[in-house]
Amino acid sequence: MRAWTCHGRNQRQLVDNLTSAGIIKSQIVRDVMNNVDRANYVFGGHSSNAYDDTPLSIGHGQTISAPHMHAHVLEELLPPLLIHASEHPNDPVSILDVGCGSGYLTTCFGRLLSNNKDDEQAQPPALGIRGKVWGIDFVPELVEMSKYNTKKADGDLLESGTVTLLKGDGWKGLPDAAPFQAIHVGAAADTFPKNLMMQLAVGGVMIIPVGPQLGGQALYRVERVKESPTFDTSDFVMTQLLGVRYVPLVHATN
């Protein structure tokens, strides 16, 4: 079993198949993805395909990524969060999800930090630390869709303030809430976005697809290793992870 073939009949079977394929490696990510039902975050017309390991349209030219990509992202961003929690136990973590779309991965980030679900099958919070997740999207209708979807079964994350969803420009990020220990970008940037990179905390990691819309794209891990007063590429270590195909990260037009 491998990526694109991990379809399930329900969320638990989907997660089991992603685990069997070696895409989900940690119990933490497994618990988080079991706690967030993808069926609550797909567009109505695709409800019968909610547990397929494939991207699905959510309207407005955007998609919810394939579950194996969500698993990859969570596994890549988990280590810096664990390190921060270990080294700075009294310092809350901050996570930014750029292009929150239908809200699925933003909610998964929230479940890393908090689990108050009234569900006997729910797993405990993965990290057990204080923190905040910000989800932004340039399309206001998708922000509203994210809120609506999250309220179906994960509304406690909004009520507690663990997750905040709002309209924002992905190229500019959210400087007022920076620095972030983890940033995920859910659309392909044609170049590395300096503003977002500058919003990483030292030791923080960004997972981002980079490349042209009609050309080769790759998923990159960007780690900030030191801090200079102005942007300096030597402050960052960039590692190419795998080839991908994402919708483009929207540029604001004046």
C-alpha positions in Angstrom: 0.0 0.0 0.0 1.3 3.5 -0.9 0.2 7.1 -1.3 -3.0 7.6 -3.4 -4.2 4.0 -2.5 -5.0 4.4 1.2 -8.7 4.7 0.7 -11.0 3.7 3.5 -14.7 3.1 4.3 -14.4 5.4 7.3 -11.9 7.7 9.1 -10.4 4.9 11.2 -9.8 2.6 8.2 -8.3 5.5 6.2 -5.9 6.3 9.1 -5.1 2.6 9.5 -4.2 2.3 5.8 -2.0 5.4 6.0 -0.3 3.9 8.9 0.2 0.5 7.1 1.7 2.4 4.2 4.3 4.0 6.5 3.0 7.5 5.8 1.7 8.0 9.4 4.7 7.1 11.5 3.8 8.4 15.0 1.0 7.5 17.4 0.4 11.2 17.9 -0.4 11.9 14.3 -2.5 8.7 14.1 -4.5 9.9 17.1 -5.0 13.4 15.7 -6.2 12.2 12.3 -8.5 9.7 14.0 -10.0 12.5 16.0 -10.8 14.7 13.0 -13.4 13.2 10.6 -12.6 14.2 7.0 -16.3 13.8 6.1 -17.0 17.0 8.0 -14.6 19.0 5.8 -15.4 17.9 2.3 -17.7 19.7 -0.1 -21.3 18.3 0.0 -21.1 16.8 -3.5 -18.1 14.8 -2.6 -19.4 13.3 0.7 -19.3 9.7 -0.8 -15.5 10.2 -1.5 -14.7 11.7 1.9 -12.3 8.8 2.8 -10.6 8.5 -0.6 -6.9 9.2 -0.6 -7.2 12.0 -3.1 -7.7 15.8 -3.2 -11.3 17.0 -3.6 -12.7 20.3 -4.9 -14.1 22.6 -2.2 -15.0 25.3 -4.7 -13.4 28.7 -5.5 -10.7 26.9 -7.5 -9.4 25.3 -4.3 -9.1 21.7 -3.0 -8.8 19.8 0.2 -5.5 17.9 -0.1 -5.3 14.2 -0.2 -5.1 12.6 3.3 -1.6 11.3 2.7 -0.4 14.9 2.2 -2.0 16.0 5.5 -0.2 13.0 7.2 3.1 14.1 5.6 2.7 17.6 6.8 1.7 16.6 10.4 4.7 14.2 10.6 7.1 16.9 9.4 5.8 19.6 11.8 5.5 17.4 14.9 9.2 17.3 15.8 9.8 21.1 16.1 6.6 21.3 18.2 7.8 18.5 20.5 11.3 20.1 20.8 9.7 23.5 21.7 7.4 21.9 24.3 10.4 20.1 25.9 12.8 23.0 25.9 10.2 25.7 26.7 7.4 24.0 28.7 5.9 27.3 29.9 6.0 29.0 26.5 2.8 28.4 24.4 3.3 27.2 20.8 2.0 29.2 17.8 1.0 27.5 14.6 0.0 29.2 11.3 -2.0 27.4 8.6 -1.9 29.4 5.4 -4.8 28.5 3.1 -7.1 26.9 5.6 -9.5 25.9 2.8 -12.3 23.8 4.3 -10.6 23.7 7.7 -9.4 20.1 8.0 -5.7 20.5 8.6 -6.2 23.6 10.8 -8.4 21.5 13.0 -5.8 18.7 13.1 -3.3 21.3 14.4 -5.9 22.3 17.0 -6.3 18.7 18.1 -2.5 18.4 18.6 -3.1 20.9 21.4 -6.6 20.3 22.7 -9.1 17.6 22.9 -12.3 18.5 24.7 -14.6 16.4 22.4 -17.5 14.8 24.1 -16.6 11.5 22.5 -15.6 8.3 24.3 -13.6 7.2 21.3 -11.6 10.4 21.1 -7.9 10.3 21.9 -6.3 12.6 24.5 -4.6 15.8 23.3 -1.4 14.8 21.6 1.0 17.4 23.0 -0.8 18.5 26.2 0.7 22.0 26.0 -0.8 25.4 25.7 -0.9 26.9 22.2 -2.8 28.7 19.5 -3.5 27.8 15.9 -4.2 30.5 13.3 -5.9 29.5 10.0 -6.0 32.1 7.3 -7.4 32.1 3.7 -7.6 34.8 1.1 -11.1 33.7 0.0 -13.6 34.9 2.6 -16.1 32.2 1.6 -13.6 29.5 2.5 -13.0 31.1 5.9 -16.7 30.9 6.5 -16.8 27.3 5.2 -13.9 26.4 7.6 -15.9 27.9 10.6 -19.0 26.0 9.5 -17.2 22.7 9.1 -15.3 23.0 12.3 -18.5 23.7 14.3 -19.9 20.3 13.2 -17.8 18.3 15.6 -14.8 20.4 16.6 -16.5 23.6 17.7 -14.8 23.4 21.1 -11.6 24.5 19.4 -13.2 27.8 18.3 -15.0 28.3 21.6 -11.8 27.9 23.6 -9.8 30.1 21.3 -7.4 27.3 20.5 -8.2 27.9 16.8 -8.9 31.2 15.1 -10.0 31.4 11.5 -9.8 34.7 9.6 -9.3 36.2 6.1 -5.6 36.9 5.4 -3.1 37.2 2.6 -0.9 34.1 2.5 2.1 36.0 1.1 2.0 38.4 4.0 1.2 35.8 6.7 0.2 37.1 10.2 3.0 39.2 11.5 1.0 40.4 14.6 0.8 36.8 15.8 4.4 35.8 14.9 6.8 34.2 15.7 5.5 30.7 14.8 7.0 27.4 15.7 5.2 25.8 12.8 3.8 27.2 9.5 2.0 25.2 6.8 1.2 26.6 3.4 -1.5 24.7 1.5 -1.0 26.2 -1.9 2.1 26.4 -4.2 4.2 29.6 -4.0 6.0 30.5 -7.2 9.0 31.7 -5.0 9.9 31.2 -1.4 7.8 33.9 0.5 10.3 35.9 2.5 7.6 37.5 4.7 6.4 34.1 5.9 10.0 32.8 6.4 10.7 35.9 8.6 7.7 34.9 10.8 9.3 31.6 11.8 10.7 31.4 15.3 14.3 30.2 15.5 13.9 26.4 15.5 10.6 26.7 13.7 9.7 24.9 10.6 7.6 25.7 7.5 6.2 23.1 5.1 5.5 24.7 1.8 5.0 23.6 -1.9 7.0 25.8 -4.3 7.0 25.9 -8.1 5.0 27.2 -11.0 1.4 26.4 -11.6 2.0 24.5 -14.8 5.5 23.2 -14.0 7.3 21.1 -11.5 6.5 21.7 -7.9 8.1 20.3 -4.8 7.3 20.2 -1.1 10.0 21.9 1.0 10.9 21.9 4.7 12.2 25.3 5.7 13.8 25.5 9.1 14.9 28.8 10.7 18.3 28.2 12.4 19.2 31.8 13.4 17.8 35.3 13.3 19.2 38.3 11.5 17.7 41.9 11.6 16.7 41.6 7.9 16.1 38.7 5.6 19.2 36.5 5.1 19.0 33.2 3.3 21.7 31.9 5.6 19.2 32.0 8.5 17.3 29.1 6.9 17.9 25.5 5.9 15.7 24.4 3.0 15.2 20.7 2.2 13.2 19.3 -0.7 10.9 16.5 0.4 8.9 15.3 -2.6 7.3 16.2 -5.8 3.7 17.6 -5.5 1.0 19.4 -7.5 -0.9 22.1 -5.7 -3.2 25.0 -6.7 -1.3 28.3 -6.7 -0.9 30.6 -3.6 -3.0 33.6 -4.6 -1.4 36.9 -5.0 -3.4 39.9 -3.8 -4.4 42.4 -6.5 -4.9 46.0 -5.8 
